[in-house]
Protein backbone atom coordinates (compact mmCIF):
# COMPACT_ATOMS: atom_id res chain seq x y z
CA UNK A 1 0.00 0.00 0.00
CA UNK A 2 1.29 3.50 -0.89
CA UNK A 3 2.58 5.76 1.87
CA UNK A 4 1.73 9.48 1.85
CA UNK A 5 4.75 11.36 3.22
CA UNK A 6 5.36 14.99 4.21
CA UNK A 7 9.01 16.09 4.15
CA UNK A 8 9.52 19.34 6.05
CA UNK A 9 11.19 22.08 4.00
CA UNK A 10 12.61 23.49 7.22
CA UNK A 11 15.25 20.78 7.63
CA UNK A 12 14.48 18.10 5.03
CA UNK A 13 13.32 15.58 7.61
CA UNK A 14 10.23 13.39 7.43
CA UNK A 15 7.45 15.07 9.38
CA UNK A 16 4.51 12.71 8.92
CA UNK A 17 3.78 9.45 7.09
CA UNK A 18 0.38 7.87 6.49
CA UNK A 19 -0.84 4.75 4.79
CA UNK A 20 -2.94 5.74 1.80
CA UNK A 21 -6.59 4.77 2.08
CA UNK A 22 -7.36 1.38 0.56
CA UNK A 23 -10.09 0.72 -2.01
CA UNK A 24 -12.23 -0.76 0.76
CA UNK A 25 -11.72 2.26 3.01
CA UNK A 26 -12.60 4.64 0.19
CA UNK A 27 -15.74 2.65 -0.66
CA UNK A 28 -16.77 2.66 2.99
CA UNK A 29 -16.23 6.43 3.21
CA UNK A 30 -18.38 6.99 0.11
CA UNK A 31 -21.16 4.77 1.46
CA UNK A 32 -21.13 6.50 4.84
CA UNK A 33 -21.15 9.91 3.18
CA UNK A 34 -24.13 9.01 1.00
CA UNK A 35 -26.10 7.78 3.99
CA UNK A 36 -25.27 10.83 6.11
CA UNK A 37 -25.98 13.24 3.27
CA UNK A 38 -29.50 11.95 2.73
CA UNK A 39 -30.32 12.88 6.32
CA UNK A 40 -28.28 16.13 6.36
CA UNK A 41 -30.13 17.44 3.31
CA UNK A 42 -33.32 17.48 5.41
CA UNK A 43 -31.71 19.55 8.18
CA UNK A 44 -32.82 23.23 8.03
CA UNK A 45 -30.19 25.67 6.79
CA UNK A 46 -30.30 27.54 10.11
CA UNK A 47 -29.34 24.37 11.98
CA UNK A 48 -26.58 23.59 9.50
CA UNK A 49 -25.27 27.10 10.18
CA UNK A 50 -25.15 26.45 13.92
CA UNK A 51 -23.20 23.23 13.43
CA UNK A 52 -20.73 24.72 10.95
CA UNK A 53 -20.24 27.77 13.17
CA UNK A 54 -19.20 25.39 15.95
CA UNK A 55 -16.73 23.80 13.53
CA UNK A 56 -15.19 27.21 12.82
CA UNK A 57 -14.92 27.86 16.55
CA UNK A 58 -13.26 24.47 17.05
CA UNK A 59 -10.70 25.20 14.33
CA UNK A 60 -9.86 28.60 15.79
CA UNK A 61 -9.36 27.02 19.22
CA UNK A 62 -6.41 25.11 17.70
CA UNK A 63 -4.65 28.32 16.61
CA UNK A 64 -1.62 27.95 18.89
CA UNK A 65 -0.85 24.46 17.61
CA UNK A 66 -1.66 25.18 13.97
CA UNK A 67 0.89 28.00 13.55
CA UNK A 68 4.16 26.11 14.12
CA UNK A 69 2.67 22.94 12.65
CA UNK A 70 1.97 24.76 9.39
CA UNK A 71 5.48 26.25 9.33
CA UNK A 72 7.00 22.79 9.66
CA UNK A 73 4.82 21.40 6.89
CA UNK A 74 5.22 24.02 4.17
CA UNK A 75 7.68 26.64 5.39
CA UNK A 76 5.66 29.81 5.95
CA UNK A 77 7.16 31.95 8.77
CA UNK A 78 5.36 31.37 12.04
CA UNK A 79 4.92 35.11 12.50
CA UNK A 80 2.32 35.01 9.71
CA UNK A 81 0.48 31.89 10.85
CA UNK A 82 -2.47 33.81 12.25
CA UNK A 83 -3.20 35.41 8.91
CA UNK A 84 -4.35 32.20 7.29
CA UNK A 85 -6.72 31.32 10.12
CA UNK A 86 -8.09 34.87 10.06
CA UNK A 87 -8.86 34.41 6.37
CA UNK A 88 -10.31 30.97 7.06
CA UNK A 89 -12.68 32.48 9.60
CA UNK A 90 -13.66 35.40 7.35
CA UNK A 91 -14.57 33.16 4.44
CA UNK A 92 -16.28 30.46 6.50
CA UNK A 93 -18.43 32.87 8.49
CA UNK A 94 -19.38 34.84 5.37
CA UNK A 95 -20.47 31.74 3.46
CA UNK A 96 -22.43 30.53 6.48
CA UNK A 97 -24.10 33.93 6.88
CA UNK A 98 -25.30 34.19 3.26
CA UNK A 99 -26.41 30.57 2.91
CA UNK A 100 -30.02 31.28 3.82
CA UNK A 101 -30.50 33.81 1.03
CA UNK A 102 -28.18 32.10 -1.48
CA UNK A 103 -30.04 28.80 -1.13
CA UNK A 104 -33.54 30.32 -1.04
CA UNK A 105 -35.94 29.36 -3.85
CA UNK A 106 -35.97 31.52 -6.97
CA UNK A 107 -39.55 32.72 -7.43
CA UNK A 108 -40.64 34.10 -10.83
CA UNK A 109 -43.43 36.63 -11.34
CA UNK A 110 -46.80 35.65 -9.84
CA UNK A 111 -49.20 33.73 -12.05
CA UNK A 112 -52.84 33.25 -10.97
CA UNK A 113 -53.69 29.66 -10.11
CA UNK A 114 -50.07 28.49 -9.92
CA UNK A 115 -47.28 28.16 -7.42
CA UNK A 116 -43.93 28.24 -9.20
CA UNK A 117 -40.37 28.32 -7.92
CA UNK A 118 -36.92 26.91 -8.45
CA UNK A 119 -35.46 25.16 -5.39
CA UNK A 120 -31.72 24.78 -4.82
CA UNK A 121 -30.94 21.17 -3.89
CA UNK A 122 -27.55 19.71 -2.92
CA UNK A 123 -25.63 17.90 -5.64
CA UNK A 124 -24.83 15.06 -3.22
CA UNK A 125 -21.18 14.17 -2.62
CA UNK A 126 -18.42 16.76 -3.11
CA UNK A 127 -14.74 15.87 -3.41
CA UNK A 128 -12.37 18.69 -2.48
CA UNK A 129 -8.77 18.25 -3.63
CA UNK A 130 -6.80 20.92 -1.81
CA UNK A 131 -3.24 22.23 -2.31
CA UNK A 132 -0.51 22.92 0.23
CA UNK A 133 0.23 26.62 -0.36
CA UNK A 134 -2.80 27.96 1.57
CA UNK A 135 -4.11 24.68 2.94
CA UNK A 136 -6.85 26.11 5.17
CA UNK A 137 -7.99 28.90 2.85
CA UNK A 138 -8.22 26.86 -0.33
CA UNK A 139 -10.06 24.01 1.40
CA UNK A 140 -12.57 26.22 3.21
CA UNK A 141 -13.64 27.80 -0.10
CA UNK A 142 -15.56 24.66 -0.98
CA UNK A 143 -15.79 22.57 2.21
CA UNK A 144 -17.93 24.93 4.28
CA UNK A 145 -20.34 26.06 1.52
CA UNK A 146 -20.69 22.47 0.29
CA UNK A 147 -21.78 21.35 3.74
CA UNK A 148 -24.01 24.40 4.17
CA UNK A 149 -25.71 23.51 0.88
CA UNK A 150 -26.61 20.07 2.25
CA UNK A 151 -23.84 18.00 0.68
CA UNK A 152 -21.43 15.46 2.10
CA UNK A 153 -17.71 16.19 1.62
CA UNK A 154 -14.60 14.08 1.13
CA UNK A 155 -11.37 16.07 1.56
CA UNK A 156 -8.15 14.95 -0.10
CA UNK A 157 -5.38 17.21 1.15
CA UNK A 158 -1.91 17.54 -0.35
CA UNK A 159 0.84 15.30 1.02
CA UNK A 160 2.78 18.43 2.01
CA UNK A 161 -0.04 19.45 4.39
CA UNK A 162 -1.45 16.12 5.54
CA UNK A 163 -1.98 17.41 9.07
CA UNK A 164 -4.38 20.07 7.81
CA UNK A 165 -6.81 17.32 6.84
CA UNK A 166 -6.58 16.06 10.42
CA UNK A 167 -7.40 19.52 11.74
CA UNK A 168 -10.48 19.79 9.52
CA UNK A 169 -11.63 16.34 10.66
CA UNK A 170 -11.14 17.23 14.33
CA UNK A 171 -13.06 20.51 13.97
CA UNK A 172 -15.98 18.83 12.17
CA UNK A 173 -16.11 16.02 14.72
CA UNK A 174 -16.05 18.43 17.66
CA UNK A 175 -18.87 20.42 16.06
CA UNK A 176 -21.10 17.35 16.00
CA UNK A 177 -21.48 16.80 12.25
CA UNK A 178 -23.32 13.56 11.48
CA UNK A 179 -20.93 10.63 11.32
CA UNK A 180 -19.55 10.14 7.80
CA UNK A 181 -20.81 13.47 6.44
CA UNK A 182 -17.28 14.85 6.31
CA UNK A 183 -14.20 12.69 5.90
CA UNK A 184 -10.57 13.66 5.36
CA UNK A 185 -8.82 10.85 3.48
CA UNK A 186 -5.14 10.24 2.79
CA UNK A 187 -5.34 9.48 -0.93
CA UNK A 188 -2.68 8.77 -3.52
CA UNK A 189 -2.97 10.54 -6.87
CA UNK A 190 -3.95 7.25 -8.50
CA UNK A 191 -6.69 6.56 -5.95
CA UNK A 192 -8.01 10.11 -6.31
CA UNK A 193 -8.34 9.72 -10.07
CA UNK A 194 -9.92 6.28 -9.67
CA UNK A 195 -12.49 7.74 -7.28
CA UNK A 196 -13.39 10.45 -9.79
CA UNK A 197 -13.56 7.97 -12.70
CA UNK A 198 -15.86 5.71 -10.69
CA UNK A 199 -18.68 8.24 -10.80
CA UNK A 200 -19.04 8.03 -7.02
CA UNK A 201 -18.77 11.80 -6.54
CA UNK A 202 -21.05 14.52 -7.90
CA UNK A 203 -18.76 17.54 -7.82
CA UNK A 204 -14.97 17.91 -7.79
CA UNK A 205 -13.38 21.10 -6.45
CA UNK A 206 -9.70 21.17 -7.39
CA UNK A 207 -6.94 23.72 -6.86
CA UNK A 208 -3.56 22.98 -8.40
CA UNK A 209 -1.53 22.97 -11.59
CA UNK A 210 -2.85 23.19 -15.14
CA UNK A 211 -1.50 19.72 -15.95
CA UNK A 212 -3.21 18.20 -12.91
CA UNK A 213 -6.42 20.06 -13.75
CA UNK A 214 -6.48 18.51 -17.22
CA UNK A 215 -5.99 15.08 -15.67
CA UNK A 216 -8.85 15.69 -13.24
CA UNK A 217 -11.13 16.83 -16.07
CA UNK A 218 -10.25 13.78 -18.14
CA UNK A 219 -10.96 11.48 -15.19
CA UNK A 220 -14.40 13.03 -14.74
CA UNK A 221 -15.29 12.76 -18.44
CA UNK A 222 -18.44 10.73 -18.94
CA UNK A 223 -19.38 10.66 -15.26
CA UNK A 224 -21.37 13.91 -15.55
CA UNK A 225 -19.83 15.10 -12.30
CA UNK A 226 -19.28 18.84 -12.09
CA UNK A 227 -15.67 20.00 -12.06
CA UNK A 228 -14.44 23.30 -10.61
CA UNK A 229 -10.82 24.12 -11.40
CA UNK A 230 -8.55 26.83 -10.04
CA UNK A 231 -5.27 26.29 -11.83
CA UNK A 232 -2.19 28.33 -12.75
CA UNK A 233 -1.65 32.04 -12.64
CA UNK A 234 0.81 34.72 -13.72
CA UNK A 235 -0.84 37.68 -12.06
CA UNK A 236 0.18 41.13 -13.31
CA UNK A 237 0.18 44.60 -11.80
CA UNK A 238 0.20 47.94 -13.59
CA UNK A 239 1.46 51.08 -11.84
CA UNK A 240 0.06 54.20 -13.48
CA UNK A 241 1.83 57.59 -13.27
CA UNK A 242 -0.76 58.93 -10.80
CA UNK A 243 -0.32 56.04 -8.34
CA UNK A 244 0.52 56.55 -4.68
CA UNK A 245 4.02 55.12 -5.08
CA UNK A 246 4.74 54.46 -1.41
CA UNK A 247 1.51 52.47 -1.12
CA UNK A 248 2.14 50.64 -4.41
CA UNK A 249 5.70 49.69 -3.46
CA UNK A 250 4.78 48.42 0.00
CA UNK A 251 1.88 46.30 -1.21
CA UNK A 252 3.46 44.98 -4.41
CA UNK A 253 6.60 43.87 -2.59
CA UNK A 254 4.42 42.00 -0.12
CA UNK A 255 2.25 40.64 -2.96
CA UNK A 256 5.36 39.34 -4.73
CA UNK A 257 7.16 37.67 -1.83
CA UNK A 258 4.59 36.71 0.81
CA UNK A 259 4.59 32.95 1.37
CA UNK A 260 7.86 32.87 -0.64
CA UNK A 261 5.82 33.81 -3.70
CA UNK A 262 3.77 30.61 -3.44
CA UNK A 263 0.41 32.35 -3.74
CA UNK A 264 -2.29 31.57 -6.28
CA UNK A 265 -2.85 35.30 -6.81
CA UNK A 266 0.66 36.48 -5.93
CA UNK A 267 2.25 39.15 -8.13
CA UNK A 268 4.62 37.64 -10.70
CA UNK A 269 5.04 40.50 -13.18
CA UNK A 270 4.81 44.29 -12.85
CA UNK A 271 4.41 46.93 -15.56
CA UNK A 272 5.30 50.48 -14.53
CA UNK A 273 4.63 53.70 -16.43
CA UNK A 274 7.85 55.32 -17.65
CA UNK A 275 7.15 58.54 -15.72
CA UNK A 276 7.46 56.77 -12.36
CA UNK A 277 9.51 53.69 -13.28
CA UNK A 278 12.83 54.69 -11.69
CA UNK A 279 11.29 55.91 -8.44
CA UNK A 280 9.12 52.81 -8.15
CA UNK A 281 12.06 50.52 -8.86
CA UNK A 282 14.30 52.21 -6.28
CA UNK A 283 11.66 51.82 -3.59
CA UNK A 284 10.86 48.24 -4.57
CA UNK A 285 14.48 47.10 -4.46
CA UNK A 286 15.19 48.86 -1.17
CA UNK A 287 12.25 47.17 0.54
CA UNK A 288 13.07 43.78 -0.96
CA UNK A 289 16.55 43.93 0.60
CA UNK A 290 15.03 44.11 4.09
CA UNK A 291 13.65 40.55 4.01
CA UNK A 292 15.06 38.00 6.45
CA UNK A 293 15.46 34.53 4.92
CA UNK A 294 15.77 31.96 7.68
CA UNK A 295 14.13 29.25 9.77
CA UNK A 296 10.35 29.87 9.58
CA UNK A 297 9.99 28.93 13.27
CA UNK A 298 12.08 31.97 14.22
CA UNK A 299 9.72 34.94 14.85
CA UNK A 300 12.26 37.27 13.22
CA UNK A 301 12.05 35.44 9.87
CA UNK A 302 10.03 37.17 7.15
CA UNK A 303 10.84 34.78 4.28
CA UNK A 304 10.84 31.03 4.86
CA UNK A 305 11.89 28.15 2.59
CA UNK A 306 9.84 27.11 -0.39
CA UNK A 307 7.77 23.99 0.20
CA UNK A 308 10.04 21.63 -1.75
CA UNK A 309 13.55 21.79 -3.30
CA UNK A 310 12.12 20.97 -6.76
CA UNK A 311 9.92 24.07 -6.61
CA UNK A 312 12.91 26.23 -5.71
CA UNK A 313 14.80 24.63 -8.60
CA UNK A 314 12.10 25.80 -11.01
CA UNK A 315 12.45 29.37 -9.77
CA UNK A 316 16.23 29.23 -10.08
CA UNK A 317 15.82 27.89 -13.63
CA UNK A 318 13.50 30.75 -14.60
CA UNK A 319 15.90 33.33 -13.18
CA UNK A 320 18.91 31.77 -14.93
CA UNK A 321 17.08 31.58 -18.26
CA UNK A 322 16.03 35.24 -18.01
CA UNK A 323 19.57 36.36 -17.18
CA UNK A 324 20.95 34.35 -20.09
CA UNK A 325 18.57 36.29 -22.35
CA UNK A 326 19.68 39.67 -21.02
CA UNK A 327 17.71 40.30 -17.84
CA UNK A 328 19.50 41.97 -14.92
CA UNK A 329 19.13 40.77 -11.33
CA UNK A 330 19.06 43.67 -8.86
CA UNK A 331 19.32 41.70 -5.61
CA UNK A 332 22.61 40.29 -4.34
CA UNK A 333 21.48 36.89 -3.08
CA UNK A 334 24.75 36.32 -1.20
CA UNK A 335 23.42 38.80 1.36
CA UNK A 336 20.82 36.13 2.24
CA UNK A 337 22.96 33.46 3.87
CA UNK A 338 20.46 30.60 3.68
CA UNK A 339 20.14 30.78 -0.14
CA UNK A 340 22.08 27.64 -1.08
CA UNK A 341 21.72 26.02 -4.53
CA UNK A 342 19.73 22.80 -4.29
CA UNK A 343 17.97 23.82 -1.09
CA UNK A 344 14.42 25.02 -0.45
CA UNK A 345 15.73 28.34 0.84
CA UNK A 346 15.63 30.98 -1.87
CA UNK A 347 16.30 34.72 -1.61
CA UNK A 348 13.89 37.25 -3.14
CA UNK A 349 14.87 38.56 -6.55
CA UNK A 350 13.97 41.50 -8.80
CA UNK A 351 14.60 41.21 -12.53
CA UNK A 352 14.62 44.12 -15.00
CA UNK A 353 15.33 44.32 -18.73
CA UNK A 354 12.86 41.45 -19.03
CA UNK A 355 10.51 40.66 -21.91
CA UNK A 356 7.85 38.13 -22.82
CA UNK A 357 10.31 35.74 -24.45
CA UNK A 358 11.39 34.76 -20.92
CA UNK A 359 9.80 32.06 -18.76
CA UNK A 360 9.78 34.38 -15.77
CA UNK A 361 7.28 36.61 -17.57
CA UNK A 362 5.16 33.92 -19.23
CA UNK A 363 5.17 30.70 -17.20
CA UNK A 364 3.97 30.27 -13.64
CA UNK A 365 7.12 30.64 -11.52
CA UNK A 366 5.41 30.41 -8.11
CA UNK A 367 8.37 31.69 -6.15
CA UNK A 368 10.02 34.83 -4.71
CA UNK A 369 10.96 36.53 -7.96
CA UNK A 370 9.27 39.26 -9.96
CA UNK A 371 10.00 40.79 -13.37
CA UNK A 372 9.45 44.54 -13.76
CA UNK A 373 8.96 46.20 -17.15
CA UNK A 374 8.69 49.86 -18.18
CA UNK A 375 5.64 50.78 -20.32
CA UNK A 376 4.79 53.98 -22.17
CA UNK A 377 1.02 54.12 -21.60
CA UNK A 378 -2.17 52.34 -20.54
CA UNK A 379 -2.58 50.61 -23.90
CA UNK A 380 0.82 48.96 -23.73
CA UNK A 381 0.20 47.87 -20.14
CA UNK A 382 -3.13 46.24 -21.02
CA UNK A 383 -1.62 44.49 -24.04
CA UNK A 384 1.17 43.02 -21.94
CA UNK A 385 -1.13 42.07 -19.08
CA UNK A 386 -3.28 40.12 -21.55
CA UNK A 387 -0.30 38.45 -23.19
CA UNK A 388 -0.55 35.40 -20.94
CA UNK A 389 -2.17 31.97 -20.99
CA UNK A 390 -3.51 32.70 -17.48
CA UNK A 391 -6.07 35.02 -15.95
CA UNK A 392 -6.75 34.85 -12.21
CA UNK A 393 -6.27 38.41 -10.92
CA UNK A 394 -4.81 41.69 -12.14
CA UNK A 395 -4.17 44.84 -10.13
CA UNK A 396 -4.12 48.47 -11.22
CA UNK A 397 -2.45 51.10 -9.07
CA UNK A 398 -3.89 54.54 -9.57
CA UNK A 399 -5.79 57.36 -7.84
CA UNK A 400 -8.44 57.29 -10.62
CA UNK A 401 -11.17 54.73 -9.90
CA UNK A 402 -12.90 55.37 -13.22
CA UNK A 403 -9.65 54.66 -15.06
CA UNK A 404 -9.14 51.45 -13.09
CA UNK A 405 -12.65 50.31 -13.94
CA UNK A 406 -12.21 51.23 -17.60
CA UNK A 407 -8.87 49.44 -17.91
CA UNK A 408 -10.13 46.50 -15.86
CA UNK A 409 -12.87 45.90 -18.41
CA UNK A 410 -10.15 45.33 -21.02
CA UNK A 411 -8.00 42.99 -18.93
CA UNK A 412 -8.62 39.25 -19.35
CA UNK A 413 -8.86 38.13 -15.74
CA UNK A 414 -11.15 36.73 -13.07
CA UNK A 415 -10.71 39.60 -10.60
CA UNK A 416 -9.65 43.22 -11.08
CA UNK A 417 -8.08 44.96 -8.09
CA UNK A 418 -7.37 48.64 -7.63
CA UNK A 419 -4.64 49.53 -5.12
CA UNK A 420 -4.50 46.08 -3.57
CA UNK A 421 -3.50 42.54 -4.51
CA UNK A 422 -3.18 39.00 -3.19
CA UNK A 423 -6.52 39.00 -1.37
CA UNK A 424 -9.85 37.19 -1.69
CA UNK A 425 -13.08 39.01 -0.86
CA UNK A 426 -15.59 36.28 0.11
CA UNK A 427 -18.41 38.52 -1.12
CA UNK A 428 -17.05 38.26 -4.68
CA UNK A 429 -16.75 35.22 -6.93
CA UNK A 430 -13.29 33.64 -6.98
CA UNK A 431 -12.79 32.58 -10.57
CA UNK A 432 -10.42 32.72 -13.52
CA UNK A 433 -10.21 32.67 -17.30
CA UNK A 434 -8.07 30.93 -19.91
CA UNK A 435 -5.76 28.25 -18.43
CA UNK A 436 -6.51 29.42 -14.91
CA UNK A 437 -9.56 27.16 -15.03
CA UNK A 438 -13.32 27.33 -14.80
CA UNK A 439 -16.07 27.55 -12.24
CA UNK A 440 -16.21 29.77 -9.17
CA UNK A 441 -16.09 29.57 -5.40
CA UNK A 442 -17.15 32.04 -2.68
CA UNK A 443 -19.97 34.60 -2.82
CA UNK A 444 -23.53 33.68 -3.79
CA UNK A 445 -22.15 32.49 -7.12
CA UNK A 446 -20.08 29.84 -5.33
CA UNK A 447 -23.23 28.06 -4.18
CA UNK A 448 -24.39 27.48 -7.76
CA UNK A 449 -21.94 24.66 -8.51
CA UNK A 450 -22.70 23.00 -5.15
CA UNK A 451 -26.42 22.78 -5.81
CA UNK A 452 -28.73 21.81 -8.65
CA UNK A 453 -31.95 23.54 -9.62
CA UNK A 454 -35.25 21.74 -9.15
CA UNK A 455 -38.35 23.45 -10.55
CA UNK A 456 -41.83 23.25 -9.00
CA UNK A 457 -44.82 24.00 -11.24
CA UNK A 458 -47.95 23.52 -9.12
CA UNK A 459 -51.38 24.17 -10.64
CA UNK A 460 -54.68 24.65 -8.86
CA UNK A 461 -57.66 22.79 -10.36
VENJOGI-V11875 format. One record per pair of residues at least 6 apart in sequence whose C-alpha atoms are under 8 Angstrom apart, sorted by the first residue. I is the first residue (numbers start at 0). J is the second residue. Records with the same first field share a line. If there is no record, write none. Layout:
# VENJOGI-V11875
I=J  J
This chain:
# VENJOGI-V11875
0=18  19  21
1=18  19  187
2=16  17  18  19
3=16  17  18  19  158  185  186  187
4=13  14  15  16  17  158  159
5=13  14  15  16  72  158  159  160  161
6=12  13  14  15  72  159
7=13  14  71  72  73  74  159  306
8=71  72  73  74  304  305  306  307  308  343
9=70  71  74  294  295  304
14=71  72
15=161
17=185
18=185
19=184  185  186  187
20=184  185  186  187
22=190
25=184
28=179  182
29=199
31=178  179  180
32=124  151  152  179  180  181  182
33=123  124  151  180
34=179
35=151  177  178  179  180
36=123  124  149  150  151  180
39=149  150  177  180
40=121  148  149  150
41=149
42=149
44=98  99  147  148
45=99
47=146  147
48=95  96  147
50=174  175  176
51=95  143  147  171  174
52=92  95
53=173  174
54=170  171  172  173  174
55=88  91  92  170
57=170  171  173  174
58=166  167  169  170
59=84  88
62=81  84
65=80
66=77  80  81
67=77  80  296
69=75  77  80  160
70=76  77  80  295  296
71=295  296
72=159  160  306
73=131  132  159  160  305  306
74=295  303  304  305  306
75=258  259  295  302  303  304
76=258  294  295  296  297  298  300  301  302  303
77=295  296  297  298
78=298  299  300  301
83=133  135  136
84=135  136
86=136
87=135  136  139
89=425
90=136  139  140  425  441
91=139  140  143  144
93=425  426
94=143  144  425  441  442
95=143  144  147
97=443
98=144  147  148  443
101=443  446
102=118  119  148  446
103=118  119
104=116  117  118  119
105=116  117  118
106=115  116  117
107=115  116
109=115
112=458  459  460
113=456  457  458  459
114=455  456  457  458
115=454  455  456  457
116=454  455  456
117=452  453  454  455
118=452  453  454  455
119=450  451  452  453
120=148  149  450  451  452  453
121=148  149  150  449  450  451
122=150  201  202  449  450  451
123=149  150  151  200  201
124=150  151  152  153  199  200  201  202
125=145  150  151  152  153  200  201  202  203  204  449
126=152  153  154  155  200  201  202  203  204
127=138  141  142  152  153  154  155  203  204  205
128=138  154  155  156  157  203  204  205  206
129=137  138  154  155  156  157  205  206  207
130=137  138  156  157  160  206  207
131=156  157  158  159  160
132=258  261  262  306
133=262
134=156  160  163
135=163
137=206
140=440  441
141=204  440  441
142=152  154
144=441  445  446  449
145=151  152  446  449
146=152
148=446  449  450
150=180  449
151=180  181
152=180  181  182
153=181  182  183  184
154=164  181  182  183  184
155=164  183  184  185  186  191
156=163  164  183  184  185
159=306
161=185
164=183  184
165=183
167=183
168=181  182  183
171=181
172=178
192=215  218
193=218
194=200
195=203  215  218  219
196=218  219  220  222
197=222
198=219  222  223  224
200=224
201=223  224  225
202=224  225  226  227  448  449
203=224  225  226  227
204=226  227  228
205=212  226  227  228  229
206=212  228  229  230
207=228  229  230  231
208=230  231
209=230  231  434  435  436
212=228  230  436
216=226
219=226
225=448
226=438
227=436  437  438  439  448
228=435  436  437  438
229=430  431  435  436  437  438
230=434  435  436
231=263  363  389  391  434  435  436
232=263  264  363  389  390  391  435
233=264  265  266  267  268  360  361  362  363  364  387  389  390  391
234=264  265  266  267  268  389  390  391  392  393
235=266  267  268  269  270  384  392  393  394
236=266  268  269  270  384  393  394  395  396
237=269  270  271  272  380  394  395  396
238=247  269  270  271  272  395  396  397
239=271  272  275  377  395  396  397
240=272  273  274  275  397
241=397  398  399
242=396  397  398
243=396  397  398
244=279
245=282
246=418
247=396  418
248=279  282  283
249=283  286
250=419  420
251=266  420
252=283  286  287
254=260  265  266  420  421
255=265  266  267  367  368  369
256=265  302  347  366  367  368
257=265  302  367
258=302  303
259=302  303  304  305  347  366  367
260=266  365  366  367  368
261=305  365  366  367
262=365  421
264=391  392  420  421  422
265=420  421
266=369  420  421
267=359  360  363  364  365  368  369  370
268=360  369  370  371  372
269=369  370  371  372
270=371  372  373  374  380
271=279  371  372  373  374
272=373  374  375  376
273=373  374  375  376
276=373
284=329  330  349
287=347  348
288=330
290=300  301  302  347
291=299  300  301  302  335
292=300  301  302  303  304  335  336  337  338  344  345  346
293=300  301  302  303  304  337  344
294=300  303  304
295=301  302  303  304
303=344
304=343  344  345
305=311  343  344  345  366
306=343
307=343
308=341  342  343
309=343
310=343  365  366
311=341  342  343  344  345  366
312=341
313=364
314=364  365  366  367  368
317=357  358  359  364
318=359  368
320=357  358
321=353  357  358  359
322=328
324=357
325=352  353
326=350  351  352  353
327=350  351  352  353
328=348  349  350  351
329=348  349  350  351
330=347  348  349
332=338  346  347  348
335=346
337=344  345  346
338=344  345  346
339=345
345=367
346=367
347=367  368
348=367  368  369
349=368  369  370  371
350=368  369  370  371
351=370  371  372
352=371  372
353=360  370  371  372
354=360  372
355=361
358=364
359=369  370
360=370
361=387  388
374=380
377=406
381=406  409  410
384=393  410
385=410  411
388=433  434  435
389=412  431  432  433  434  435
390=411  412  413  431  432  433  434  435
391=412  413  414  430  431  432  435
392=412  413  414  415  416  431
393=410  412  414  415  416  420
394=415  416  417  418  419  420
395=403  407  415  416  417  418
396=403  417  418  419
397=403  417  418
400=417
403=417
407=415
411=432
412=431  432
413=429  430  431  432
414=429  430  431
423=429
425=441  442
426=441  442  443
427=441  442  443
428=439  440  441  442  443  444  445
429=439  440  441  442  445
430=436  437  438  439  440
431=437  438  439
438=448
439=445  448
440=446
